[in-house]
Amino acid sequence: MFMHGLHLFHRRVRLRPLMRAAMGGFLLAAVAIPGVAEAQVEPCDGLLFSTSEDFLSRGPTPADGNPIISDGDLLAWHVSAGARVCRRNGELIRNFDIARIDLGLDAVAAIDKANKLIAFSTELDSPNAGQFTAGDLLFNVGGVIPNAALLSAFDVPRSLNLGLDAVTLVGKEEGFIRLVELARNGAFKDNPARLREILRELDIDIWFSTEGTPPEVTKPLFLDGDLLSARDGVIVRSNASLLPALPAGIPVRGVDFGLDAYTPAQDPIELVPVELMSTEIVGFGRVPFTDGDVLQPGPSIWLKAGDLVKNFEPATRDLGLDALHDHIGDIAQCAPPSITFISNVEVGMIAPATGLATFGGVNQRPFAGDIRIQGSMPELVNCPDLANYEYRVEIDQGSGFPTFADPGVVHPASANWRRMVRPTPSAPCPISRNDVYDSDPLGWFTVADYRRFDGCGDPPSLAVWKSTSGASNALVRVRVVMREIAAATPTYVSAPVQVQIDNDRIALPNNLLPTSSGTGDLWFDLYRASATSPLGDQCKIEGDGIDVVLDMKGRINDDHFWKYDLRWSGGFVVGAHPVTVAGDLTEFDDGRADLNGQGTQPPTSILVPLKSGFNLSAAYASVATAQSVPPTLPDVCGYTVHFRAWDRAIQLGFSPPNNFFSTVSRHTQMWRSFCVSR
């Protein structure tokens, strides 16, 4: 990938409905864009890539008449034309005097905008002894940068060849043209360490990933899933920062997902900068992906494997993905931001299509109230110019994301959001929160300010959005945008996270009179056991000393109903005590035919059994004995049955002065009181 500087794109658009429908978490291949005629699309226009496996095109035959496409051929995907053959493997290696052999293609980056001067790596060593290995960086005009030169800034033995999986070129075109000349003259073959000196002199860099992890997996210098800098000898993007929603990274986080391909790119639909990548292994989670899908960090799927090669009509749709390149001009040498948590829910636990979360053992949960957005932001180690950037969180409530002239999520100074500041990296944490953290009027925070509040037990938030200020029930998209301070165009735009908002609460009836049984979302009545009519005046239960046994019937309606419970209180005992227990199966997904995710069924009935055959006399005797009062149910007034129903929305309450998030209970309650007379 050829890139330099900062300034990227000069146009923002709102998605037309047809285009937005085409996104759906990933771009669909061959989406027609008005104004882009297929005749204008050259064979190498668009996103360059290679597959991991050979396959037979059962669709259009390539221009050379050969329907077999190898894992060494360079392909190109364009939003208006799908995939085409850009260069055959033989064309790439022709200047190395190799013929009739396909060496595979593991990494690719074009130096010029026309994609004619190409850097790449192969899967196999050259058949010509001593010429190059599968870990070297090659150029299609000739010239080799040995694997040892790429690794010379790292503390690894010169003889250790770790392979080469992904390549991105950072800097100006003229610098790389000079680098190619030196490589063709063999400048780095006998003196690999010279590469670092030349990269600094030309003010360029090579970002790359390897196929091996040195020196050992338990104490890695870096992972084969990390993106490295040949010039600076640092990890530019760790596997953990690229995949923050996964247990990515060892030995601490769990798994090295590898990095088979990586490139900054431009989203052809939204016209914003994105980062694209592929992994070496598949992921199984709330957002499952394969090693052939084009991903954005997070991860989210930008383009599915089947849609990438769709127009070739291969016999199988997932052929792996070994290389990616998009020539987009200038970008920042900073790690990209991404969203990792929404209201304390990991984004991987939010279904991409519905925006509903799995959290706390409960499925299909929307969000409400104060929406907390957390994420992964650049650090000084992977963003030397960190002080030059700012970020904001943006919400699309159906009409598109805001332009830079419109506010994102704003935190006015009057909110007095205070967080802890660590004076120096080694200083002890302050006793209390001691500084204000507020955005400007359009919602921008400086990245340096975000980093100033690191540590001290203060889990950082990117923003807090009061969702009650928008639609009460809506599917929204949330993303984080980073730019050079006050720039007119973004530097990075994170993959959007789709979230279902539901601020509607379960509504009470107008009152407890029978005429209000059709109002609100909630209703319940008390019945004597097996009676067909509710207690007449809801005031008195008369009997001849026999046990008081009750049935309870009612209704609950809500788009995202969760559960209900019933409790009783009264007599001479203290507190409220359960009527319903776990065995009553009062949650929406517990298998009851008359209870589902929208409440009681049928929705208009007020006769759905909530609890049948509840023996108040026996329950009272048990509690009274435990509290050391007479166990016989007394003839008194003031007995009450409390009916509570919850919806599934995840709601936080935010206190800006204390930087504190509390969980808000989403239950609604009504009750019926009565007397017992014997």
Secondary structure as the mmCIF struct_conf table of DSSP 4:
data_model
#
loop_
_struct_conf.conf_type_id
_struct_conf.id
_struct_conf.beg_label_comp_id
_struct_conf.beg_label_asym_id
_struct_conf.beg_label_seq_id
_struct_conf.end_label_comp_id
_struct_conf.end_label_asym_id
_struct_conf.end_label_seq_id
STRN STRN1 PHE A 2 MET A 3
BEND BEND1 GLY A 5 LEU A 6
HELX_LH_PP_P HELX_LH_PP_P1 ARG A 14 ARG A 16
HELX_RH_AL_P HELX_RH_AL_P1 PRO A 17 MET A 23
TURN_TY1_P TURN_TY1_P1 GLY A 24 GLY A 25
BEND BEND2 PHE A 26 PHE A 26
HELX_LH_PP_P HELX_LH_PP_P2 LEU A 27 LEU A 28
TURN_TY1_P TURN_TY1_P2 ALA A 29 ALA A 30
TURN_TY1_P TURN_TY1_P3 PRO A 34 GLY A 35
HELX_RH_3T_P HELX_RH_3T_P1 GLU A 38 GLN A 40
TURN_TY1_P TURN_TY1_P4 PRO A 43 CYS A 44
BEND BEND3 GLY A 46 GLY A 46
STRN STRN2 LEU A 47 SER A 50
BEND BEND4 SER A 52 GLU A 53
STRN STRN3 PHE A 55 LEU A 56
BEND BEND5 ARG A 58 PRO A 60
HELX_LH_PP_P HELX_LH_PP_P3 THR A 61 PRO A 62
TURN_TY1_P TURN_TY1_P5 ALA A 63 ASP A 64
BEND BEND6 GLY A 65 GLY A 65
STRN STRN4 ILE A 68 ILE A 69
TURN_TY1_P TURN_TY1_P6 ASP A 71 GLY A 72
BEND BEND7 ASP A 73 ASP A 73
STRN STRN5 LEU A 74 HIS A 78
TURN_TY1_P TURN_TY1_P7 VAL A 79 ALA A 81
STRN STRN6 GLY A 82 ARG A 87
HELX_RH_AL_P HELX_RH_AL_P2 ASN A 89 ILE A 93
HELX_RH_3T_P HELX_RH_3T_P2 ARG A 94 PHE A 96
TURN_TY1_P TURN_TY1_P8 ASP A 97 ASP A 97
BEND BEND8 ARG A 100 ARG A 100
STRN STRN7 ALA A 107 ALA A 110
BEND BEND9 ILE A 111 ASP A 112
TURN_TY1_P TURN_TY1_P9 LYS A 113 ALA A 114
BEND BEND10 ASN A 115 ASN A 115
BEND BEND11 LEU A 117 LEU A 117
STRN STRN8 ILE A 118 SER A 121
BEND BEND12 GLU A 123 LEU A 124
BEND BEND13 PRO A 127 ASN A 128
TURN_TY1_P TURN_TY1_P10 ALA A 129 GLY A 130
BEND BEND14 GLN A 131 GLN A 131
TURN_TY1_P TURN_TY1_P11 ALA A 134 GLY A 135
BEND BEND15 ASP A 136 ASP A 136
STRN STRN9 LEU A 137 PHE A 139
TURN_TY1_P TURN_TY1_P12 ASN A 140 VAL A 141
BEND BEND16 GLY A 142 GLY A 142
STRN STRN10 VAL A 144 ILE A 145
HELX_RH_AL_P HELX_RH_AL_P3 ASN A 147 LEU A 150
TURN_TY1_P TURN_TY1_P13 LEU A 151 ALA A 153
BEND BEND17 PHE A 154 VAL A 156
TURN_TY1_P TURN_TY1_P14 ARG A 158 SER A 159
STRN STRN11 ALA A 166 VAL A 170
BEND BEND18 GLY A 171 GLY A 171
HELX_RH_AL_P HELX_RH_AL_P4 GLU A 173 ARG A 184
TURN_TY1_P TURN_TY1_P15 ASN A 185 LYS A 189
BEND BEND19 ASP A 190 ASP A 190
TURN_TY1_P TURN_TY1_P16 PRO A 192 ALA A 193
HELX_RH_AL_P HELX_RH_AL_P5 ARG A 194 LEU A 202
TURN_TY1_P TURN_TY1_P17 ASP A 203 ASP A 203
STRN STRN12 ASP A 205 SER A 209
BEND BEND20 GLU A 211 GLY A 212
BEND BEND21 PRO A 214 PRO A 214
STRN STRN13 PRO A 215 GLU A 216
TURN_TY1_P TURN_TY1_P18 VAL A 217 THR A 218
STRN STRN14 LYS A 219 PRO A 220
BEND BEND22 LEU A 221 PHE A 222
TURN_TY1_P TURN_TY1_P19 ASP A 224 GLY A 225
BEND BEND23 ASP A 226 ASP A 226
STRN STRN15 LEU A 227 SER A 229
TURN_TY1_P TURN_TY1_P20 ALA A 230 ASP A 232
BEND BEND24 VAL A 234 VAL A 234
STRN STRN16 ILE A 235 ARG A 237
HELX_RH_AL_P HELX_RH_AL_P6 ASN A 239 LEU A 242
BEND BEND25 LEU A 243 LEU A 243
TURN_TY1_P TURN_TY1_P21 PRO A 244 PRO A 247
STRN STRN17 ALA A 248 ALA A 248
BEND BEND26 GLY A 249 GLY A 249
TURN_TY1_P TURN_TY1_P22 ILE A 250 ARG A 253
BEND BEND27 GLY A 254 GLY A 254
STRN STRN18 VAL A 255 VAL A 255
BEND BEND28 ASP A 260 ASP A 260
STRN STRN19 ALA A 261 GLN A 266
TURN_TY1_P TURN_TY1_P23 PRO A 268 GLU A 270
STRN STRN20 PRO A 273 SER A 278
BEND BEND29 GLU A 280 ILE A 281
STRN STRN21 GLY A 283 GLY A 283
BEND BEND30 GLY A 285 VAL A 287
STRN STRN22 PHE A 289 PHE A 289
TURN_TY1_P TURN_TY1_P24 ASP A 291 GLY A 292
BEND BEND31 ASP A 293 ASP A 293
STRN STRN23 VAL A 294 GLN A 296
TURN_TY1_P TURN_TY1_P25 PRO A 297 PRO A 299
STRN STRN24 SER A 300 LEU A 303
HELX_RH_AL_P HELX_RH_AL_P7 ALA A 305 LEU A 308
BEND BEND32 VAL A 309 VAL A 309
HELX_RH_3T_P HELX_RH_3T_P3 LYS A 310 PHE A 312
BEND BEND33 ALA A 315 ARG A 317
STRN STRN25 ALA A 323 HIS A 325
BEND BEND34 GLN A 333 CYS A 334
HELX_LH_PP_P HELX_LH_PP_P4 ALA A 335 PRO A 337
STRN STRN26 SER A 338 ILE A 342
TURN_TY1_P TURN_TY1_P26 SER A 343 ASN A 344
STRN STRN27 VAL A 345 GLU A 346
HELX_RH_3T_P HELX_RH_3T_P4 VAL A 347 MET A 349
STRN STRN28 ILE A 350 ILE A 350
TURN_TY1_P TURN_TY1_P27 PRO A 352 THR A 354
STRN STRN29 ALA A 357 PHE A 359
TURN_TY1_P TURN_TY1_P28 GLY A 360 GLY A 361
STRN STRN30 VAL A 362 ARG A 365
STRN STRN31 PHE A 367 SER A 376
HELX_RH_3T_P HELX_RH_3T_P5 LEU A 380 ASN A 382
TURN_TY1_P TURN_TY1_P29 PRO A 384 ASP A 385
HELX_RH_3T_P HELX_RH_3T_P6 LEU A 386 ASN A 388
STRN STRN32 TYR A 389 ASP A 396
BEND BEND35 GLN A 397 SER A 399
HELX_LH_PP_P HELX_LH_PP_P5 PHE A 401 THR A 403
TURN_TY1_P TURN_TY1_P30 PHE A 404 ALA A 405
BEND BEND36 ASP A 406 ASP A 406
BEND BEND37 VAL A 409 VAL A 409
HELX_RH_3T_P HELX_RH_3T_P7 ALA A 413 ALA A 415
STRN STRN33 ARG A 418 ARG A 419
BEND BEND38 PRO A 423 THR A 424
TURN_TY1_P TURN_TY1_P31 PRO A 425 SER A 426
BEND BEND39 ALA A 427 ALA A 427
HELX_LH_PP_P HELX_LH_PP_P6 PRO A 428 PRO A 430
BEND BEND40 ILE A 431 SER A 432
STRN STRN34 ASP A 435 VAL A 436
TURN_TY1_P TURN_TY1_P32 PRO A 441 LEU A 442
STRN STRN35 PHE A 445 THR A 446
HELX_RH_AL_P HELX_RH_AL_P8 VAL A 447 ARG A 452
TURN_TY1_P TURN_TY1_P33 PHE A 453 PHE A 453
TURN_TY1_P TURN_TY1_P34 CYS A 456 GLY A 457
BEND BEND41 LEU A 462 LEU A 462
STRN STRN36 ALA A 463 LYS A 466
HELX_RH_3T_P HELX_RH_3T_P8 SER A 467 SER A 469
BEND BEND42 GLY A 470 GLY A 470
BEND BEND43 SER A 472 SER A 472
STRN STRN37 ASN A 473 GLU A 484
TURN_TY1_P TURN_TY1_P35 ILE A 485 ALA A 486
BEND BEND44 ALA A 488 THR A 489
BEND BEND45 THR A 491 THR A 491
STRN STRN38 TYR A 492 VAL A 493
HELX_LH_PP_P HELX_LH_PP_P7 SER A 494 PRO A 496
STRN STRN39 VAL A 497 ASP A 502
HELX_LH_PP_P HELX_LH_PP_P8 ASP A 504 PRO A 509
BEND BEND46 ASN A 510 ASN A 510
BEND BEND47 LEU A 512 LEU A 513
HELX_RH_3T_P HELX_RH_3T_P9 PRO A 514 SER A 516
TURN_TY1_P TURN_TY1_P36 SER A 517 GLY A 518
BEND BEND48 THR A 519 ASP A 521
STRN STRN40 LEU A 522 ARG A 528
TURN_TY1_P TURN_TY1_P37 ALA A 529 SER A 530
BEND BEND49 THR A 532 SER A 533
BEND BEND50 GLY A 536 CYS A 539
STRN STRN41 LYS A 540 GLU A 542
BEND BEND51 ASP A 544 GLY A 545
STRN STRN42 VAL A 549 ILE A 556
STRN STRN43 ASN A 557 ASN A 557
TURN_TY1_P TURN_TY1_P38 ASP A 559 HIS A 560
STRN STRN44 PHE A 561 SER A 569
TURN_TY1_P TURN_TY1_P39 GLY A 571 PHE A 572
BEND BEND52 VAL A 573 VAL A 573
BEND BEND53 GLY A 575 GLY A 575
STRN STRN45 HIS A 577 PRO A 578
BEND BEND54 VAL A 579 THR A 580
HELX_RH_3T_P HELX_RH_3T_P10 ALA A 582 ASP A 584
STRN STRN46 GLU A 587 GLU A 587
TURN_TY1_P TURN_TY1_P40 PHE A 588 ASP A 589
BEND BEND55 ASP A 590 ASP A 590
TURN_TY1_P TURN_TY1_P41 ALA A 593 ASP A 594
STRN STRN47 LEU A 595 ASN A 596
TURN_TY1_P TURN_TY1_P42 GLY A 597 GLN A 598
STRN STRN48 GLY A 599 THR A 600
BEND BEND56 GLN A 601 PRO A 602
TURN_TY1_P TURN_TY1_P43 PRO A 603 THR A 604
BEND BEND57 ILE A 606 ILE A 606
STRN STRN49 VAL A 608 ASN A 615
HELX_RH_AL_P HELX_RH_AL_P9 LEU A 616 ALA A 626
TURN_TY1_P TURN_TY1_P44 GLN A 627 SER A 628
BEND BEND58 VAL A 629 VAL A 629
BEND BEND59 THR A 632 THR A 632
HELX_LH_PP_P HELX_LH_PP_P9 LEU A 633 PRO A 634
BEND BEND60 ASP A 635 ASP A 635
BEND BEND61 CYS A 637 CYS A 637
STRN STRN50 TYR A 639 ASP A 647
STRN STRN51 ILE A 650 SER A 655
HELX_RH_3T_P HELX_RH_3T_P11 PRO A 656 ASN A 658
TURN_TY1_P TURN_TY1_P45 ASN A 659 ASN A 659
STRN STRN52 PHE A 660 THR A 663
HELX_LH_PP_P HELX_LH_PP_P10 VAL A 664 SER A 665
STRN STRN53 HIS A 667 SER A 677
#
